[in-house]
Amino acid sequence: MRKAFAGLAALLMVVVIVQFFLAGSGAFDSAPIEEAFRPHRVLGYLTVALAVLLTVLAAVVRMPGRVVGLSGLVAGLAVLQPVIAVIAKAFGDTGETTTAGQLVFGLHAINGLIMLVVLRGILTEARATAVAPQATTAVR
């Protein structure tokens, strides 16, 4: 099961990298903003679901506490992503782009980078625990 956890962590890391690609392609798409960013938004919801699943799986397979905590951090950061987007949009709800909205929206990208860094740490520890022999207790 620990190998499954490591595989899910790797998948989530790839999904976050794809999110950066979709955000970049949406930014330079000539379609209306809502349409251009639709793939990024849809994959974002999947990212949240995968991050929550990663946290649950970390607890179920009894990963070290640090890994469970870091998995929970990734889930929290994933939930924060749409919140940042909504707050940034609220600054420009008149249809105009504001400096404050752009600055807040910049946090969306930084939050994504933080997710990548944390996922890299999780993946490193998950791979180490997946191949390490698990301690067994003798029953007498």
GURO-605601 format. One line per field, with one value per atom (N, C-alpha, C, CB): residue number from 0; residue in three letters; atom name; z, y, x. Coordinates in steps of 0.001 Angstrom, whole numbers. Glycine has a CB too. Layout:
BEGIN
seba = [NUM ...]
balum = [ALA ...]
zafi = [CA ...]
pz = [Z ...]
py = [Y ...]
px = [X ...]
//
This chain:
BEGIN
seba = [0 0 0 0 1 1 1 1 2 2 2 2 3 3 3 3 4 4 4 4 5 5 5 5 6 6 6 6 7 7 7 7 8 8 8 8 9 9 9 9 10 10 10 10 11 11 11 11 12 12 12 12 13 13 13 13 14 14 14 14 15 15 15 15 16 16 16 16 17 17 17 17 18 18 18 18 19 19 19 19 20 20 20 20 21 21 21 21 22 22 22 22 23 23 23 23 24 24 24 24 25 25 25 25 26 26 26 26 27 27 27 27 28 28 28 28 29 29 29 29 30 30 30 30 31 31 31 31 32 32 32 32 33 33 33 33 34 34 34 34 35 35 35 35 36 36 36 36 37 37 37 37 38 38 38 38 39 39 39 39 40 40 40 40 41 41 41 41 42 42 42 42 43 43 43 43 44 44 44 44 45 45 45 45 46 46 46 46 47 47 47 47 48 48 48 48 49 49 49 49 50 50 50 50 51 51 51 51 52 52 52 52 53 53 53 53 54 54 54 54 55 55 55 55 56 56 56 56 57 57 57 57 58 58 58 58 59 59 59 59 60 60 60 60 61 61 61 61 62 62 62 62 63 63 63 63 64 64 64 64 65 65 65 65 66 66 66 66 67 67 67 67 68 68 68 68 69 69 69 69 70 70 70 70 71 71 71 71 72 72 72 72 73 73 73 73 74 74 74 74 75 75 75 75 76 76 76 76 77 77 77 77 78 78 78 78 79 79 79 79 80 80 80 80 81 81 81 81 82 82 82 82 83 83 83 83 84 84 84 84 85 85 85 85 86 86 86 86 87 87 87 87 88 88 88 88 89 89 89 89 90 90 90 90 91 91 91 91 92 92 92 92 93 93 93 93 94 94 94 94 95 95 95 95 96 96 96 96 97 97 97 97 98 98 98 98 99 99 99 99 100 100 100 100 101 101 101 101 102 102 102 102 103 103 103 103 104 104 104 104 105 105 105 105 106 106 106 106 107 107 107 107 108 108 108 108 109 109 109 109 110 110 110 110 111 111 111 111 112 112 112 112 113 113 113 113 114 114 114 114 115 115 115 115 116 116 116 116 117 117 117 117 118 118 118 118 119 119 119 119 120 120 120 120 121 121 121 121 122 122 122 122 123 123 123 123 124 124 124 124 125 125 125 125 126 126 126 126 127 127 127 127 128 128 128 128 129 129 129 129 130 130 130 130 131 131 131 131 132 132 132 132 133 133 133 133 134 134 134 134 135 135 135 135 136 136 136 136 137 137 137 137 138 138 138 138 139 139 139 139]
balum = [MET MET MET MET ARG ARG ARG ARG LYS LYS LYS LYS ALA ALA ALA ALA PHE PHE PHE PHE ALA ALA ALA ALA GLY GLY GLY GLY LEU LEU LEU LEU ALA ALA ALA ALA ALA ALA ALA ALA LEU LEU LEU LEU LEU LEU LEU LEU MET MET MET MET VAL VAL VAL VAL VAL VAL VAL VAL VAL VAL VAL VAL ILE ILE ILE ILE VAL VAL VAL VAL GLN GLN GLN GLN PHE PHE PHE PHE PHE PHE PHE PHE LEU LEU LEU LEU ALA ALA ALA ALA GLY GLY GLY GLY SER SER SER SER GLY GLY GLY GLY ALA ALA ALA ALA PHE PHE PHE PHE ASP ASP ASP ASP SER SER SER SER ALA ALA ALA ALA PRO PRO PRO PRO ILE ILE ILE ILE GLU GLU GLU GLU GLU GLU GLU GLU ALA ALA ALA ALA PHE PHE PHE PHE ARG ARG ARG ARG PRO PRO PRO PRO HIS HIS HIS HIS ARG ARG ARG ARG VAL VAL VAL VAL LEU LEU LEU LEU GLY GLY GLY GLY TYR TYR TYR TYR LEU LEU LEU LEU THR THR THR THR VAL VAL VAL VAL ALA ALA ALA ALA LEU LEU LEU LEU ALA ALA ALA ALA VAL VAL VAL VAL LEU LEU LEU LEU LEU LEU LEU LEU THR THR THR THR VAL VAL VAL VAL LEU LEU LEU LEU ALA ALA ALA ALA ALA ALA ALA ALA VAL VAL VAL VAL VAL VAL VAL VAL ARG ARG ARG ARG MET MET MET MET PRO PRO PRO PRO GLY GLY GLY GLY ARG ARG ARG ARG VAL VAL VAL VAL VAL VAL VAL VAL GLY GLY GLY GLY LEU LEU LEU LEU SER SER SER SER GLY GLY GLY GLY LEU LEU LEU LEU VAL VAL VAL VAL ALA ALA ALA ALA GLY GLY GLY GLY LEU LEU LEU LEU ALA ALA ALA ALA VAL VAL VAL VAL LEU LEU LEU LEU GLN GLN GLN GLN PRO PRO PRO PRO VAL VAL VAL VAL ILE ILE ILE ILE ALA ALA ALA ALA VAL VAL VAL VAL ILE ILE ILE ILE ALA ALA ALA ALA LYS LYS LYS LYS ALA ALA ALA ALA PHE PHE PHE PHE GLY GLY GLY GLY ASP ASP ASP ASP THR THR THR THR GLY GLY GLY GLY GLU GLU GLU GLU THR THR THR THR THR THR THR THR THR THR THR THR ALA ALA ALA ALA GLY GLY GLY GLY GLN GLN GLN GLN LEU LEU LEU LEU VAL VAL VAL VAL PHE PHE PHE PHE GLY GLY GLY GLY LEU LEU LEU LEU HIS HIS HIS HIS ALA ALA ALA ALA ILE ILE ILE ILE ASN ASN ASN ASN GLY GLY GLY GLY LEU LEU LEU LEU ILE ILE ILE ILE MET MET MET MET LEU LEU LEU LEU VAL VAL VAL VAL VAL VAL VAL VAL LEU LEU LEU LEU ARG ARG ARG ARG GLY GLY GLY GLY ILE ILE ILE ILE LEU LEU LEU LEU THR THR THR THR GLU GLU GLU GLU ALA ALA ALA ALA ARG ARG ARG ARG ALA ALA ALA ALA THR THR THR THR ALA ALA ALA ALA VAL VAL VAL VAL ALA ALA ALA ALA PRO PRO PRO PRO GLN GLN GLN GLN ALA ALA ALA ALA THR THR THR THR THR THR THR THR ALA ALA ALA ALA VAL VAL VAL VAL ARG ARG ARG ARG]
zafi = [N CA C CB N CA C CB N CA C CB N CA C CB N CA C CB N CA C CB N CA C CB N CA C CB N CA C CB N CA C CB N CA C CB N CA C CB N CA C CB N CA C CB N CA C CB N CA C CB N CA C CB N CA C CB N CA C CB N CA C CB N CA C CB N CA C CB N CA C CB N CA C CB N CA C CB N CA C CB N CA C CB N CA C CB N CA C CB N CA C CB N CA C CB N CA C CB N CA C CB N CA C CB N CA C CB N CA C CB N CA C CB N CA C CB N CA C CB N CA C CB N CA C CB N CA C CB N CA C CB N CA C CB N CA C CB N CA C CB N CA C CB N CA C CB N CA C CB N CA C CB N CA C CB N CA C CB N CA C CB N CA C CB N CA C CB N CA C CB N CA C CB N CA C CB N CA C CB N CA C CB N CA C CB N CA C CB N CA C CB N CA C CB N CA C CB N CA C CB N CA C CB N CA C CB N CA C CB N CA C CB N CA C CB N CA C CB N CA C CB N CA C CB N CA C CB N CA C CB N CA C CB N CA C CB N CA C CB N CA C CB N CA C CB N CA C CB N CA C CB N CA C CB N CA C CB N CA C CB N CA C CB N CA C CB N CA C CB N CA C CB N CA C CB N CA C CB N CA C CB N CA C CB N CA C CB N CA C CB N CA C CB N CA C CB N CA C CB N CA C CB N CA C CB N CA C CB N CA C CB N CA C CB N CA C CB N CA C CB N CA C CB N CA C CB N CA C CB N CA C CB N CA C CB N CA C CB N CA C CB N CA C CB N CA C CB N CA C CB N CA C CB N CA C CB N CA C CB N CA C CB N CA C CB N CA C CB N CA C CB N CA C CB N CA C CB N CA C CB N CA C CB N CA C CB N CA C CB N CA C CB N CA C CB N CA C CB N CA C CB N CA C CB N CA C CB N CA C CB N CA C CB N CA C CB N CA C CB N CA C CB]
pz = [0 0 0 1203 579 590 -819 1505 -1663 -3057 -3756 -3808 -3409 -3978 -3532 -3552 -2274 -1780 -2557 -266 -2752 -3510 -4942 -3511 -5537 -6889 -6962 -7391 -5963 -5932 -5729 -4821 -4894 -4688 -5993 -3571 -6734 -8020 -9018 -8589 -9046 -9944 -9620 -9845 -8339 -7935 -8324 -6420 -8214 -8612 -10113 -8246 -10913 -12360 -12655 -13080 -11935 -12134 -11846 -11231 -10795 -10467 -11562 -9084 -12087 -13189 -14420 -13542 -14714 -15842 -15598 -16052 -14337 -14005 -14439 -12488 -14229 -14662 -16182 -14200 -16893 -18354 -18783 -18957 -18170 -18540 -18200 -17838 -17094 -16739 -17767 -15325 -18173 -19177 -20519 -19336 -20931 -22223 -22161 -22650 -21011 -20852 -20883 -19560 -20338 -20300 -21698 -19434 -22603 -23952 -24986 -24367 -24525 -25424 -25837 -24750 -27075 -27556 -27189 -29069 -26641 -26230 -25006 -25923 -24708 -23481 -22255 -23320 -21230 -20051 -19454 -18995 -19261 -18652 -19469 -18513 -20772 -21655 -21701 -23066 -21725 -21836 -20612 -22033 -19448 -18215 -17747 -17122 -18522 -18112 -17830 -19187 -18706 -18395 -17093 -19554 -16863 -15636 -14417 -15683 -14528 -13414 -13122 -13724 -14174 -13993 -13357 -15344 -13869 -13297 -11875 -14174 -11584 -10224 -9221 -10178 -9602 -8701 -8503 -9253 -9559 -9436 -8525 -10828 -8599 -7749 -6277 -8094 -5941 -4555 -4117 -4405 -4960 -4617 -4430 -5704 -5317 -5196 -3945 -6434 -3594 -2401 -1133 -2339 -1090 67 122 -3 -1025 -1087 -628 -2514 -1009 -595 929 -1245 1540 2997 3678 3438 3187 3766 3598 3108 2415 2162 3045 685 3272 4146 5549 4206 6040 7379 7398 7860 6375 6326 6254 5127 5457 5331 6398 3948 7330 8479 8068 9351 7203 6846 8079 5618 8130 9270 9442 9081 10678 10994 10167 12436 9886 9073 7680 8968 7097 5752 5774 5203 6807 6938 7059 8174 7872 8043 6766 9125 6051 4785 3747 4245 3770 2854 3178 2931 4465 4875 4461 6378 4519 4079 2591 4368 1789 349 114 -392 866 724 1089 1614 2162 2559 1516 3885 961 -91 -1343 -438 -1650 -2821 -2620 -3095 -1415 -1108 -1173 293 -804 -812 -2232 -95 -3217 -4589 -5122 -5506 -5094 -5603 -4727 -5710 -3442 -2551 -2983 -1066 -3283 -3759 -5051 -3984 -5960 -7239 -7024 -8157 -6118 -5842 -5224 -4901 -4290 -3659 -4695 -2499 -5558 -6597 -7539 -7396 -7900 -8770 -8087 -9172 -6776 -6039 -6117 -4576 -6231 -6354 -7689 -6195 -8690 -10003 -10463 -11016 -9536 -9893 -10801 -8652 -11082 -12006 -13448 -11647 -13646 -14989 -15291 -16005 -14460 -14620 -13860 -14115 -14382 -13675 -12745 -14670 -11475 -10506 -10094 -9271 -9633 -9151 -7956 -8778 -7048 -5870 -6290 -4924 -7251 -7734 -8365 -8731 -9123 -9747 -8702 -10731 -7670 -6610 -5861 -5628 -5539 -4849 -5754 -4431 -7043 -7955 -8133 -9306 -7965 -8004 -6921 -7858 -5805 -4728 -5182 -3499 -6154 -6701 -7291 -7786 -8047 -8645 -7581 -9696 -6631 -5561 -4732 -4656 -4451 -3710 -4482 -3444 -5804 -6622 -6546 -8063 -6536 -6396 -5038 -6584 -3998 -2660 -2648 -1585 -3315 -3406 -4051 -4210 -5113 -5779 -4848 -7020 -4102 -3185 -2104 -2535 -1534 -485 -1071 163 -2257 -2894 -3178 -4193 -3536 -3766 -2475 -4290 -1358 -71 291 1013 52 323 -531 54 -1800 -2721 -2326 -4148 -1904 -1461 -261 -1107 733 1928 1616 3030 735 394 -313 -489 -1209 -1900 -924 -3012 21 1004 1880 1880 2295 3155 2361 3907 1065 245 21 -1100 -51 -301 984 -1240 2071 3344 3949 4335 4541 5191 6403 5618 6534 7655 8900 7349 10023 11289 11637 12424 12047 12443 13928 11641 14546 15976 16144 16760 16973 17218 18212 17738 17905 18793 19494 18013 20819 21588 22303 22579]
py = [-1201 0 1267 -3 1160 2338 2686 2099 1674 1953 2677 644 2318 3011 4470 2312 4704 6080 6860 6099 6247 6913 7186 6052 6244 6440 7576 5170 7669 8754 10098 8516 10126 11370 11805 11187 10849 11169 11667 9935 11015 11446 12871 10489 13162 14503 15545 14552 15189 16122 16410 15554 15386 15572 16437 14205 16208 16995 18473 16468 18769 20168 20793 20267 20034 20544 20824 19530 19928 20138 21384 18894 21653 22859 24121 22910 24145 25301 25451 25157 24338 24385 24925 22986 24406 24845 26314 23984 26771 28191 29055 28460 28630 29389 29405 28820 28258 28222 29001 26772 29005 29797 31282 29440 31676 33101 33656 33320 32815 33293 32849 32807 32291 31875 33096 30813 33117 34262 34137 34397 32994 32794 33655 31295 33849 34576 33900 34660 34684 34195 32950 35281 32968 31808 30540 32072 30668 29520 29101 29846 30059 29767 29024 31055 29348 28736 27545 29768 27138 26021 24743 25747 24307 23086 23220 22754 24383 24636 24524 26039 25089 25074 23648 25989 22895 21524 20648 20924 20744 19952 20411 20054 21672 22178 21472 23669 21234 20515 19076 20537 18462 17113 17123 16545 18175 18310 18312 19596 19031 19066 17662 20051 16967 15616 14668 15076 14741 13877 14202 14013 15478 15878 15361 17412 15432 14896 13382 15272 12720 11272 10900 10755 11682 11436 11491 12463 12464 12599 11405 13893 11005 9853 8592 9666 8401 7218 7214 7157 8378 8460 7968 9907 8336 7909 6422 8734 5951 4553 3602 4325 3933 3036 3306 3178 4157 4463 4957 3239 5954 6620 7371 7593 7724 8509 9792 8852 10235 11417 12635 11751 12795 13939 13876 13976 12689 12522 12770 11104 12279 12528 14030 11775 14698 16143 16915 16631 16539 17210 16957 16736 15759 15461 16334 13967 16517 17419 18852 17350 19246 20588 20770 20847 19763 19843 19964 18599 19202 19299 20703 18247 21255 22613 23644 22963 23500 24420 24283 24162 23053 22834 23485 21324 23399 24043 25559 23611 26057 27498 28077 27793 27269 27769 28463 26622 27819 28525 29710 27561 29650 30778 32002 30414 31796 32896 33471 32413 32594 33060 33891 31865 33470 34211 35570 33399 35603 36878 37825 36647 37307 38151 38704 37351 37857 38314 39394 37135 39284 40254 41652 39828 41747 43062 43720 42933 42904 43464 43128 42967 43115 42698 43680 42492 44821 45778 45471 47214 44439 44099 44650 44606 45547 46137 45292 47614 45211 44544 45560 43939 45179 46088 45565 46264 46467 46069 45143 47304 45465 44617 43213 45239 43127 41827 41034 42000 41712 41031 40534 41965 41341 40923 39713 42079 39750 38611 37383 38931 37577 36439 35865 36849 36689 36190 35155 37338 35279 34294 32914 34748 32884 31628 30814 31900 31471 30795 30399 31698 31292 30984 29805 32215 29774 28662 27352 28923 27402 26216 25746 26496 26692 26331 25696 27571 26240 25661 24231 26524 24010 22647 21708 22637 22165 21330 20984 22038 21963 21730 20723 23061 20897 19981 18584 20501 18503 17196 16502 17353 17261 16665 16035 17733 16737 16189 14933 17230 14963 13789 12619 14101 12880 11818 11217 12352 12047 11551 10623 12724 11060 10231 8998 11046 9139 8005 6915 8463 7311 6316 5603 6980 6350 5747 4741 6835 5078 4159 3018 4910 3209 2144 1008 2700 1323 284 -215 805 534 122 -1004 1327 -1987 -3055 -2494 -4223 -2895 -2411 -3211 -2508 -2520 -3184 -4114 -2148 -5310 -6260 -6513 -7588 -6771 -7076 -8558 -6221 -9177 -10606 -10820 -11236 -11754 -12084 -13375 -12213 -13339 -14548 -15081 -14269]
px = [815 0 859 -927 2057 2930 3402 4142 3517 3870 2722 4218 1499 334 329 -989 700 778 1835 1098 3001 4070 3620 5357 2891 2376 1375 1738 494 -485 207 -1519 1234 1988 2658 3053 3208 3839 2798 4573 1641 565 128 -637 -30 -455 591 -713 1852 2909 2829 4301 2590 2439 1216 2318 123 -1100 -839 -2240 -88 211 1085 922 2027 2858 1990 3985 1064 146 -703 -765 -1047 -1814 -1061 -2108 237 1031 964 2506 1045 939 -423 1166 -1488 -2836 -3064 -3882 -2497 -2626 -1909 -2058 -735 14 -683 1401 -1207 -1900 -3206 -2174 -3865 -5087 -4811 -5779 -3673 -3324 -3080 -2084 -2608 -2300 -3333 -929 -4443 -5519 -6332 -6431 -6777 -7562 -9039 -7420 -9440 -10831 -11137 -11107 -12422 -12771 -12148 -14310 -11888 -11159 -11795 -11086 -13115 -13784 -13555 -15290 -13620 -13426 -11956 -13925 -11062 -9633 -9104 -8851 -9638 -9136 -9971 -9089 -10969 -11826 -11030 -12864 -10104 -9342 -8537 -8394 -7965 -7202 -8120 -6533 -9316 -10264 -10748 -11464 -11086 -11576 -10498 -12022 -9278 -8190 -7882 -6928 -8145 -7951 -8845 -8212 -10096 -11005 -10542 -12444 -10034 -9485 -8256 -9121 -7470 -6287 -6682 -5516 -7740 -8221 -8628 -9416 -9385 -9832 -8646 -10770 -7662 -6482 -5675 -5595 -5592 -4838 -5515 -4699 -6836 -7567 -7397 -9078 -7501 -7298 -5889 -7544 -4897 -3516 -3392 -2565 -4049 -4002 -4652 -4692 -5818 -6520 -5681 -7912 -5122 -4299 -3054 -3895 -2458 -1279 -1615 -747 -2785 -3195 -3538 -4398 -4228 -4659 -3468 -5578 -2461 -1305 -248 -682 -596 271 1650 421 1624 2874 3365 2683 4651 5147 4330 6644 4225 3421 3777 3566 5047 5485 4867 7026 4805 4248 2741 4554 2076 633 385 44 1189 1040 1309 1963 2359 2665 1571 4022 998 -111 -1316 -500 -1573 -2649 -2368 -2852 -1102 -719 -1008 772 -693 -973 -2478 -408 -3268 -4727 -5203 -5435 -4659 -5032 -4636 -4394 -3448 -3001 -3863 -1525 -4283 -5143 -6509 -5312 -7043 -8326 -8175 -8841 -7013 -6758 -6710 -5450 -6341 -6196 -7461 -5830 -8634 -9822 -10221 -10994 -9904 -10203 -9397 -9890 -8123 -7278 -7855 -5816 -8285 -8838 -10099 -9148 -10962 -12204 -11889 -13127 -10952 -10583 -9984 -9579 -9131 -8521 -9586 -7471 -10558 -11646 -12479 -12542 -12648 -13463 -12863 -13604 -11561 -10923 -11246 -9411 -11554 -11848 -13253 -10849 -14222 -15574 -16311 -16370 -15709 -16328 -15943 -15919 -15143 -14694 -13318 -15673 -12850 -11519 -10500 -11496 -9303 -8218 -7574 -7169 -7433 -6827 -5462 -7734 -4629 -3301 -3430 -2461 -4351 -4549 -4980 -5599 -5888 -6337 -5208 -7458 -4359 -3224 -2233 -2519 -2004 -1081 -1627 -826 -2915 -3523 -3481 -4986 -3776 -3777 -2374 -4348 -1353 19 275 999 -441 -318 -794 -1115 -1701 -2207 -1044 -3297 -186 970 1991 1631 2237 3191 2698 3414 1400 811 1001 -691 857 1095 2541 724 3470 4891 5170 5780 4551 4721 4186 3995 3060 2521 3536 1202 4190 5197 6352 5732 6825 7949 7554 8409 6367 5905 5695 4589 5121 4921 6247 4133 7260 8584 9102 9588 8937 9347 8564 9176 7262 6423 6881 4930 7110 7508 8851 7576 9782 11087 10930 12020 10158 9952 9115 9278 8130 7271 8066 6104 8941 9769 10695 10592 11244 12146 11404 12791 10188 9439 8821 8351 8602 8014 8998 7551 10287 11287 11937 12354 11812 12413 11580 12513 12249 11485 10741 12420 9491 8697 9048 7184 9042 9333 8179 9572 8520 7484 7613 7590 6513 6531 6261 5482 7049 6884 5754 8198 4891 3777 4134 2418 4062 4419 3241 5523]
//
